[in-house]
Amino acid sequence: AGLACGGEPDYCSNVSELEQSVRDLGDVDVVAGGTNALRDALQGVEDQAEATIEAAKDDFPEETSAMRDSLDSLKQSAGELSESPTAEDIAPVATDVAAMVTSVENFAGTTESECD
């Protein structure tokens, strides 16, 4: 892993930004805000996840693979939403958001010792 100024691997700064974008995604009210609000938040997660996965894949192949799988599932379920989704339509997205949160938390926990 490349080292940033503080002597930490590059992905350390990515992790905190990714965690925040995932939290923001969880706060989106799709029923009130519509699918555009979800897609905007998802774009932030996608950008952060891609950067984190790229920076950490050599050091943490299993965890980054799990994040990749979660991200791909989330992108697919979100992409299938209509402009005016029902609660039933949103359920698979909520499940995928939860899986994304879990994969990010697992990654953050695994990398914590490297990112003090």
C-alpha positions, 0 to 999 in steps of 0.5 A: 500500500502507498503511504500517505503523509502521516505514514498511514496507507492511502486507504485510511483516509478513504475509509472514513469518507466511505463510512460517512457516505454510507451513513448519508445513504442510509439517511436518504428518504426515498419515498420523500426524496424520490429516486434521484435523492437515492442515486445522488447519495449512491454516487457518493458511496460508489465513488468512495468505495471505488477509491477505497477498493482500489487503494486496499485491494492488494492488502485486503482482498477478501474485504474489498471483494465483499465491498465490491459485491455489496456495491454491485448489488446495491447499484443493481437494486437502486437502478431498478427503482421507478421514479416513484417507488413504493415501500415494497420497491425500496425493500431490496435497496434497503437490504443492499444498503444494510449489506453495504454498511456491513461490508464497510464496517467489516473493512474499517474494523479490519483496517483499523490497526493500520489506520491509527 
